Amino acid sequence: HWQIIEATRPTIIGGIPSSLVALLDVPLNGADISTVRFCATGGAPMPAAAAAAFERQFGLPVHTIYGMTETAGLIATVRYETVPEYGTAGRLAPGIKACVRPLDGGELTDEPDVTGIICVKGQQLFGGYLGAVETGASFLPDGWLETGDVGHISALGAVTISGRGNDIIIRSGNNIDPSVIETAANRFPGVAESAA
């Protein structure tokens, strides 16, 4: 991997979080990666400890990109000129409005740090799914699109994704976000990655 980077001289590299975690076990062996400015990741939440380890080991900050096809790609990211806030997906992109639908099924809210299904809207949203455009069935009331991702948004617009809505564990009528379990397990020495 690092020899390919040296030979092709890219300025940005990237991969899904599990690929970047696997690269922590792949030494540079003298490869020159000096042309690379940062590493991008997306597709799943990047554990903060793994992102920090990647930056320490290779000198490359990890910039998370959060988006979906329905939003023309981008919902949130870390701008190049800023230091990544590991554990978040960065800040909302210009033109994106976001709120959450609480896991208990409550009303949409833009209150900061409420955990729920992230909902977005903006001019870059697609027109709807085939067959549902005419009825508006692709969207929640007032044009909100439910992403299916569980997370929260800070008062400053930092988006934290903890998992997928269909990954929620329901135990004795309680909704449990598996990322809470995984984050706790990943803090133990010797645990590289966990899954609940």
DRENPA-3360 file (N, C-alpha, C; in nm, 2 decimals, always signed):
BEGIN
1 = HWQIIEAT = +0.08/-0.12/+0.00/+0.00/+0.00/+0.00/+0.09/+0.13/+0.00 ~ +0.18/+0.13/+0.09/+0.26/+0.25/+0.10/+0.35/+0.27/-0.02 ~ +0.40/+0.16/-0.08/+0.48/+0.17/-0.20/+0.40/+0.22/-0.31 ~ +0.27/+0.19/-0.32/+0.19/+0.25/-0.43/+0.17/+0.40/-0.41 ~ +0.15/+0.43/-0.28/+0.14/+0.58/-0.25/+0.27/+0.65/-0.29 ~ +0.38/+0.59/-0.26/+0.51/+0.66/-0.30/+0.52/+0.67/-0.45 ~ +0.48/+0.57/-0.52/+0.49/+0.57/-0.67/+0.40/+0.66/-0.74 ~ +0.27/+0.67/-0.68/+0.17/+0.75/-0.75/+0.17/+0.90/-0.70;
9 = RPTIIGGI = +0.22/+0.93/-0.58/+0.23/+1.06/-0.53/+0.10/+1.14/-0.51 ~ +0.00/+1.07/-0.46/-0.13/+1.15/-0.44/-0.12/+1.25/-0.32 ~ -0.21/+1.34/-0.32/-0.21/+1.44/-0.22/-0.32/+1.41/-0.11 ~ -0.42/+1.33/-0.15/-0.52/+1.28/-0.05/-0.53/+1.13/-0.07 ~ -0.54/+1.06/+0.04/-0.56/+0.92/+0.03/-0.69/+0.89/+0.12 ~ -0.74/+0.77/+0.11/-0.86/+0.74/+0.20/-0.89/+0.60/+0.20 ~ -0.99/+0.57/+0.28/-1.05/+0.43/+0.29/-1.15/+0.43/+0.40 ~ -1.23/+0.32/+0.40/-1.33/+0.31/+0.50/-1.26/+0.28/+0.64;
17 = PSSLVALL = -1.32/+0.31/+0.75/-1.26/+0.30/+0.88/-1.19/+0.16/+0.90 ~ -1.25/+0.05/+0.86/-1.18/-0.08/+0.89/-1.05/-0.09/+0.81 ~ -1.05/-0.03/+0.69/-0.93/-0.04/+0.61/-0.82/+0.04/+0.67 ~ -0.85/+0.16/+0.73/-0.75/+0.25/+0.79/-0.70/+0.18/+0.92 ~ -0.79/+0.12/+0.99/-0.75/+0.04/+1.11/-0.65/-0.07/+1.08 ~ -0.68/-0.14/+0.97/-0.59/-0.25/+0.92/-0.45/-0.19/+0.88 ~ -0.45/-0.07/+0.82/-0.32/-0.01/+0.78/-0.23/+0.02/+0.90 ~ -0.29/+0.03/+1.02/-0.21/+0.05/+1.14/-0.11/-0.06/+1.16;
25 = DVPLNGAD = -0.13/-0.18/+1.10/-0.04/-0.29/+1.11/+0.05/-0.30/+0.99 ~ +0.05/-0.20/+0.90/+0.13/-0.21/+0.78/+0.23/-0.10/+0.79 ~ +0.36/-0.14/+0.82/+0.46/-0.03/+0.84/+0.50/+0.03/+0.71 ~ +0.55/+0.16/+0.72/+0.59/+0.23/+0.60/+0.71/+0.17/+0.53 ~ +0.79/+0.11/+0.61/+0.92/+0.05/+0.55/+0.99/+0.15/+0.46 ~ +1.00/+0.27/+0.51/+1.08/+0.37/+0.44/+1.01/+0.44/+0.32 ~ +0.88/+0.40/+0.29/+0.81/+0.46/+0.18/+0.79/+0.61/+0.20 ~ +0.81/+0.69/+0.10/+0.80/+0.84/+0.10/+0.65/+0.87/+0.07;
33 = ISTVRFCA = +0.58/+0.92/+0.18/+0.44/+0.96/+0.16/+0.43/+1.11/+0.18 ~ +0.53/+1.18/+0.16/+0.53/+1.33/+0.19/+0.44/+1.41/+0.10 ~ +0.39/+1.36/-0.01/+0.30/+1.44/-0.09/+0.16/+1.43/-0.03 ~ +0.13/+1.34/+0.05/-0.01/+1.32/+0.11/-0.03/+1.43/+0.22 ~ -0.14/+1.51/+0.20/-0.18/+1.61/+0.30/-0.27/+1.56/+0.41 ~ -0.36/+1.47/+0.37/-0.45/+1.41/+0.47/-0.51/+1.28/+0.42 ~ -0.58/+1.21/+0.51/-0.65/+1.09/+0.47/-0.80/+1.11/+0.50 ~ -0.88/+1.07/+0.40/-1.03/+1.09/+0.41/-1.09/+0.95/+0.44;
41 = TGGAPMPA = -1.20/+0.95/+0.52/-1.27/+0.83/+0.55/-1.42/+0.86/+0.55 ~ -1.49/+0.75/+0.53/-1.64/+0.76/+0.54/-1.70/+0.62/+0.52 ~ -1.83/+0.62/+0.52/-1.90/+0.49/+0.50/-1.94/+0.43/+0.63 ~ -1.88/+0.47/+0.74/-1.91/+0.42/+0.88/-1.84/+0.52/+0.97 ~ -1.88/+0.52/+1.10/-1.81/+0.60/+1.20/-1.67/+0.56/+1.22 ~ -1.57/+0.65/+1.22/-1.43/+0.62/+1.25/-1.41/+0.63/+1.40 ~ -1.37/+0.53/+1.46/-1.34/+0.54/+1.61/-1.23/+0.65/+1.63 ~ -1.26/+0.73/+1.73/-1.17/+0.85/+1.76/-1.03/+0.80/+1.79;
49 = AAAAAFER = -1.02/+0.69/+1.87/-0.89/+0.64/+1.91/-0.81/+0.59/+1.78 ~ -0.88/+0.53/+1.69/-0.81/+0.48/+1.57/-0.77/+0.59/+1.48 ~ -0.85/+0.70/+1.47/-0.81/+0.81/+1.39/-0.69/+0.88/+1.45 ~ -0.69/+0.90/+1.58/-0.57/+0.96/+1.65/-0.45/+0.87/+1.63 ~ -0.46/+0.74/+1.64/-0.35/+0.65/+1.62/-0.29/+0.66/+1.48 ~ -0.38/+0.67/+1.38/-0.34/+0.68/+1.24/-0.26/+0.81/+1.22 ~ -0.31/+0.92/+1.28/-0.24/+1.05/+1.27/-0.10/+1.04/+1.33 ~ -0.09/+0.98/+1.45/+0.03/+0.97/+1.53/+0.13/+0.88/+1.45;
57 = QFGLPVHT = +0.09/+0.77/+1.39/+0.17/+0.67/+1.33/+0.22/+0.72/+1.19 ~ +0.13/+0.79/+1.11/+0.17/+0.83/+0.98/+0.18/+0.98/+0.95 ~ +0.15/+1.06/+1.06/+0.15/+1.20/+1.04/+0.05/+1.26/+0.95 ~ -0.06/+1.18/+0.94/-0.17/+1.23/+0.85/-0.30/+1.24/+0.92 ~ -0.36/+1.36/+0.93/-0.49/+1.38/+1.00/-0.59/+1.30/+0.92 ~ -0.69/+1.25/+0.98/-0.80/+1.18/+0.92/-0.93/+1.27/+0.91 ~ -0.97/+1.30/+0.79/-1.09/+1.39/+0.77/-1.21/+1.30/+0.73 ~ -1.31/+1.30/+0.81/-1.43/+1.22/+0.79/-1.52/+1.30/+0.69;
65 = IYGMTETA = -1.58/+1.22/+0.60/-1.67/+1.27/+0.50/-1.80/+1.20/+0.53 ~ -1.91/+1.27/+0.56/-2.04/+1.21/+0.59/-2.14/+1.26/+0.49 ~ -2.20/+1.16/+0.42/-2.30/+1.20/+0.32/-2.37/+1.08/+0.27 ~ -2.45/+1.10/+0.17/-2.53/+1.00/+0.10/-2.57/+1.04/-0.04 ~ -2.60/+0.95/-0.12/-2.63/+0.98/-0.26/-2.74/+1.07/-0.27 ~ -2.84/+1.06/-0.18/-2.96/+1.14/-0.19/-2.94/+1.29/-0.16 ~ -2.82/+1.32/-0.10/-2.78/+1.46/-0.07/-2.67/+1.51/-0.16 ~ -2.66/+1.45/-0.28/-2.55/+1.49/-0.37/-2.42/+1.47/-0.30;
73 = GLIATVRY = -2.41/+1.37/-0.22/-2.29/+1.33/-0.15/-2.26/+1.38/-0.01 ~ -2.26/+1.51/+0.01/-2.21/+1.57/+0.13/-2.31/+1.62/+0.23 ~ -2.30/+1.58/+0.36/-2.38/+1.63/+0.46/-2.29/+1.70/+0.56 ~ -2.18/+1.64/+0.60/-2.08/+1.71/+0.69/-1.94/+1.66/+0.66 ~ -1.85/+1.74/+0.70/-1.71/+1.70/+0.68/-1.62/+1.80/+0.76 ~ -1.49/+1.76/+0.77/-1.39/+1.85/+0.83/-1.32/+1.93/+0.72 ~ -1.33/+2.06/+0.72/-1.26/+2.14/+0.62/-1.11/+2.11/+0.63 ~ -1.04/+2.12/+0.51/-0.90/+2.09/+0.51/-0.82/+2.17/+0.60;
81 = ETVPEYGT = -0.85/+2.30/+0.61/-0.77/+2.39/+0.69/-0.80/+2.38/+0.84 ~ -0.89/+2.30/+0.89/-0.91/+2.28/+1.03/-0.87/+2.15/+1.08 ~ -0.85/+2.15/+1.21/-0.80/+2.02/+1.28/-0.92/+1.93/+1.30 ~ -0.91/+1.81/+1.26/-1.03/+1.72/+1.27/-1.07/+1.70/+1.42 ~ -1.20/+1.70/+1.44/-1.25/+1.67/+1.58/-1.28/+1.52/+1.58 ~ -1.18/+1.44/+1.62/-1.20/+1.29/+1.61/-1.32/+1.25/+1.70 ~ -1.40/+1.16/+1.64/-1.52/+1.11/+1.71/-1.64/+1.18/+1.64 ~ -1.62/+1.28/+1.56/-1.73/+1.35/+1.49/-1.71/+1.33/+1.34;
89 = AGRLAPGI = -1.82/+1.36/+1.26/-1.81/+1.36/+1.12/-1.78/+1.50/+1.06 ~ -1.74/+1.59/+1.15/-1.71/+1.72/+1.11/-1.84/+1.81/+1.13 ~ -1.84/+1.92/+1.06/-1.95/+2.02/+1.07/-2.04/+2.01/+0.95 ~ -2.16/+2.05/+0.97/-2.26/+2.05/+0.86/-2.20/+2.13/+0.74 ~ -2.22/+2.08/+0.62/-2.18/+2.15/+0.50/-2.27/+2.27/+0.47 ~ -2.22/+2.37/+0.40/-2.30/+2.48/+0.37/-2.43/+2.44/+0.30 ~ -2.54/+2.50/+0.33/-2.67/+2.47/+0.27/-2.75/+2.35/+0.33 ~ -2.68/+2.28/+0.42/-2.75/+2.16/+0.48/-2.81/+2.21/+0.61;
97 = KACVRPLD = -2.94/+2.17/+0.63/-3.00/+2.19/+0.76/-3.02/+2.05/+0.81 ~ -3.01/+2.03/+0.94/-3.02/+1.90/+1.00/-3.09/+1.91/+1.14 ~ -3.16/+1.80/+1.17/-3.22/+1.78/+1.30/-3.23/+1.63/+1.33 ~ -3.28/+1.59/+1.44/-3.29/+1.45/+1.47/-3.44/+1.41/+1.51 ~ -3.47/+1.29/+1.48/-3.59/+1.23/+1.53/-3.55/+1.14/+1.65 ~ -3.59/+1.18/+1.77/-3.54/+1.10/+1.89/-3.58/+0.95/+1.87 ~ -3.49/+0.86/+1.93/-3.51/+0.72/+1.92/-3.64/+0.67/+1.98 ~ -3.70/+0.75/+2.07/-3.82/+0.71/+2.13/-3.94/+0.74/+2.04;
105 = GGELTDEP = -3.91/+0.79/+1.92/-4.02/+0.82/+1.83/-4.08/+0.96/+1.85 ~ -4.02/+1.05/+1.92/-4.07/+1.18/+1.94/-4.07/+1.27/+1.82 ~ -4.10/+1.39/+1.83/-4.10/+1.49/+1.72/-3.96/+1.53/+1.68 ~ -3.94/+1.57/+1.56/-3.82/+1.62/+1.51/-3.77/+1.74/+1.60 ~ -3.64/+1.74/+1.63/-3.59/+1.85/+1.71/-3.46/+1.90/+1.66 ~ -3.44/+2.03/+1.68/-3.30/+2.08/+1.65/-3.23/+2.12/+1.78 ~ -3.28/+2.07/+1.89/-3.21/+2.09/+2.02/-3.07/+2.02/+2.01 ~ -2.96/+2.08/+2.05/-2.83/+2.02/+2.04/-2.82/+1.90/+2.13;
113 = DVTGIICV = -2.74/+1.81/+2.08/-2.69/+1.69/+2.16/-2.81/+1.59/+2.19 ~ -2.92/+1.59/+2.12/-3.02/+1.50/+2.13/-2.99/+1.38/+2.04 ~ -2.98/+1.26/+2.09/-2.95/+1.14/+2.01/-3.08/+1.09/+1.94 ~ -3.06/+1.07/+1.81/-3.18/+1.01/+1.73/-3.14/+0.99/+1.59 ~ -3.24/+0.97/+1.50/-3.21/+0.95/+1.36/-3.19/+1.09/+1.30 ~ -3.08/+1.10/+1.23/-3.05/+1.23/+1.17/-3.13/+1.25/+1.05 ~ -3.19/+1.37/+1.04/-3.28/+1.41/+0.93/-3.21/+1.54/+0.87 ~ -3.22/+1.55/+0.73/-3.16/+1.66/+0.66/-3.25/+1.72/+0.56;
121 = KGQQLFGG = -3.22/+1.84/+0.53/-3.29/+1.90/+0.41/-3.20/+2.01/+0.36 ~ -3.22/+2.05/+0.23/-3.15/+2.15/+0.16/-3.17/+2.14/+0.02 ~ -3.12/+2.24/-0.06/-3.14/+2.24/-0.20/-3.07/+2.13/-0.28 ~ -2.97/+2.07/-0.21/-2.90/+1.96/-0.28/-2.97/+1.82/-0.27 ~ -3.08/+1.82/-0.19/-3.15/+1.69/-0.18/-3.21/+1.65/-0.31 ~ -3.21/+1.52/-0.33/-3.28/+1.47/-0.46/-3.43/+1.49/-0.45 ~ -3.49/+1.46/-0.56/-3.64/+1.49/-0.58/-3.72/+1.38/-0.51 ~ -3.67/+1.26/-0.48/-3.74/+1.16/-0.42/-3.71/+1.02/-0.49;
129 = YLGAVETG = -3.76/+0.92/-0.43/-3.74/+0.78/-0.49/-3.84/+0.76/-0.60 ~ -3.80/+0.68/-0.70/-3.89/+0.65/-0.81/-4.02/+0.59/-0.76 ~ -4.13/+0.64/-0.81/-4.26/+0.59/-0.77/-4.31/+0.67/-0.64 ~ -4.23/+0.74/-0.57/-4.27/+0.81/-0.45/-4.27/+0.96/-0.47 ~ -4.21/+1.00/-0.58/-4.20/+1.15/-0.60/-4.33/+1.22/-0.60 ~ -4.43/+1.16/-0.67/-4.56/+1.22/-0.69/-4.63/+1.23/-0.55 ~ -4.61/+1.14/-0.46/-4.68/+1.14/-0.34/-4.61/+1.21/-0.23 ~ -4.48/+1.23/-0.25/-4.40/+1.29/-0.14/-4.36/+1.20/-0.04;
137 = ASFLPDGW = -4.38/+1.07/-0.06/-4.35/+0.96/+0.04/-4.20/+0.95/+0.07 ~ -4.11/+1.01/-0.01/-3.97/+0.99/+0.02/-3.93/+1.08/+0.14 ~ -4.01/+1.17/+0.18/-3.97/+1.27/+0.28/-4.07/+1.27/+0.40 ~ -4.01/+1.32/+0.51/-4.09/+1.35/+0.63/-4.16/+1.48/+0.61 ~ -4.25/+1.52/+0.70/-4.32/+1.65/+0.68/-4.22/+1.76/+0.67 ~ -4.25/+1.86/+0.60/-4.17/+1.98/+0.58/-4.04/+1.95/+0.50 ~ -4.04/+1.84/+0.42/-3.93/+1.82/+0.33/-3.80/+1.76/+0.40 ~ -3.81/+1.71/+0.52/-3.70/+1.64/+0.58/-3.68/+1.50/+0.53;
145 = LETGDVGH = -3.55/+1.46/+0.50/-3.51/+1.33/+0.46/-3.45/+1.26/+0.58 ~ -3.51/+1.14/+0.62/-3.45/+1.06/+0.73/-3.33/+0.98/+0.67 ~ -3.21/+1.01/+0.73/-3.09/+0.94/+0.67/-3.08/+0.79/+0.72 ~ -3.14/+0.76/+0.83/-3.13/+0.62/+0.88/-3.01/+0.61/+0.98 ~ -2.93/+0.72/+0.99/-2.81/+0.72/+1.07/-2.85/+0.77/+1.21 ~ -2.80/+0.70/+1.31/-2.82/+0.75/+1.45/-2.70/+0.84/+1.49 ~ -2.73/+0.95/+1.56/-2.63/+1.04/+1.60/-2.69/+1.16/+1.67 ~ -2.60/+1.26/+1.68/-2.65/+1.39/+1.74/-2.57/+1.50/+1.68;
153 = ISALGAVT = -2.62/+1.62/+1.69/-2.56/+1.74/+1.64/-2.54/+1.84/+1.75 ~ -2.41/+1.89/+1.76/-2.38/+1.98/+1.87/-2.44/+2.12/+1.84 ~ -2.43/+2.21/+1.94/-2.48/+2.35/+1.92/-2.40/+2.42/+1.81 ~ -2.27/+2.37/+1.79/-2.18/+2.44/+1.69/-2.19/+2.37/+1.55 ~ -2.28/+2.27/+1.54/-2.30/+2.20/+1.41/-2.21/+2.08/+1.39 ~ -2.14/+2.03/+1.49/-2.06/+1.91/+1.47/-2.15/+1.79/+1.48 ~ -2.14/+1.71/+1.38/-2.22/+1.59/+1.36/-2.15/+1.47/+1.42 ~ -2.21/+1.39/+1.51/-2.15/+1.27/+1.56/-2.25/+1.16/+1.51;
161 = ISGRGNDI = -2.19/+1.06/+1.44/-2.27/+0.94/+1.39/-2.22/+0.82/+1.48 ~ -2.32/+0.76/+1.54/-2.29/+0.64/+1.62/-2.33/+0.51/+1.56 ~ -2.41/+0.51/+1.45/-2.45/+0.38/+1.39/-2.57/+0.40/+1.30 ~ -2.63/+0.29/+1.27/-2.75/+0.29/+1.18/-2.87/+0.27/+1.27 ~ -2.98/+0.33/+1.23/-3.11/+0.31/+1.30/-3.15/+0.17/+1.31 ~ -3.13/+0.09/+1.21/-3.17/-0.05/+1.21/-3.07/-0.14/+1.29 ~ -2.96/-0.08/+1.34/-2.86/-0.15/+1.43/-2.90/-0.14/+1.57 ~ -3.00/-0.06/+1.60/-3.04/-0.04/+1.74/-3.08/-0.17/+1.81;
169 = IIRSGNNI = -3.03/-0.19/+1.93/-3.07/-0.31/+2.00/-3.19/-0.28/+2.09 ~ -3.29/-0.36/+2.08/-3.41/-0.33/+2.16/-3.41/-0.44/+2.27 ~ -3.40/-0.40/+2.40/-3.39/-0.50/+2.51/-3.49/-0.45/+2.61 ~ -3.59/-0.54/+2.64/-3.69/-0.50/+2.75/-3.75/-0.37/+2.72 ~ -3.78/-0.34/+2.59/-3.84/-0.21/+2.56/-3.75/-0.09/+2.56 ~ -3.62/-0.11/+2.58/-3.53/+0.00/+2.58/-3.45/+0.00/+2.45 ~ -3.43/+0.11/+2.39/-3.35/+0.13/+2.27/-3.20/+0.15/+2.31 ~ -3.11/+0.06/+2.27/-2.97/+0.07/+2.31/-2.89/+0.09/+2.18;
177 = DPSVIETA = -2.81/+0.20/+2.18/-2.72/+0.23/+2.07/-2.60/+0.15/+2.09 ~ -2.57/+0.05/+1.99/-2.46/-0.04/+2.01/-2.32/+0.04/+2.02 ~ -2.32/+0.16/+1.96/-2.19/+0.23/+1.97/-2.14/+0.26/+2.11 ~ -2.24/+0.28/+2.20/-2.21/+0.30/+2.34/-2.13/+0.19/+2.40 ~ -2.18/+0.07/+2.37/-2.11/-0.06/+2.41/-1.97/-0.07/+2.35 ~ -1.97/-0.04/+2.21/-1.84/-0.06/+2.14/-1.74/+0.05/+2.19 ~ -1.78/+0.17/+2.21/-1.69/+0.27/+2.26/-1.63/+0.23/+2.39 ~ -1.71/+0.18/+2.48/-1.66/+0.13/+2.61/-1.56/+0.02/+2.60;
185 = ANRFPGVA = -1.59/-0.08/+2.51/-1.51/-0.19/+2.49/-1.37/-0.15/+2.43 ~ -1.38/-0.06/+2.33/-1.26/-0.01/+2.26/-1.16/+0.06/+2.35 ~ -1.20/+0.10/+2.47/-1.11/+0.17/+2.56/-1.02/+0.08/+2.64 ~ -1.05/-0.05/+2.64/-0.97/-0.15/+2.71/-0.84/-0.17/+2.64 ~ -0.73/-0.18/+2.71/-0.60/-0.21/+2.64/-0.61/-0.35/+2.57 ~ -0.55/-0.35/+2.45/-0.55/-0.47/+2.37/-0.67/-0.49/+2.28 ~ -0.77/-0.41/+2.30/-0.89/-0.42/+2.21/-0.87/-0.33/+2.09 ~ -0.86/-0.39/+1.97/-0.84/-0.31/+1.85/-0.97/-0.26/+1.79;
193 = ESAA = -1.07/-0.35/+1.79/-1.20/-0.32/+1.73/-1.30/-0.41/+1.80 ~ -1.42/-0.36/+1.82/-1.53/-0.44/+1.88/-1.66/-0.41/+1.80 ~ -1.75/-0.50/+1.82/-1.88/-0.49/+1.75/-1.99/-0.54/+1.85 ~ -2.09/-0.46/+1.87/-2.21/-0.51/+1.95/-2.32/-0.54/+1.87;
% end
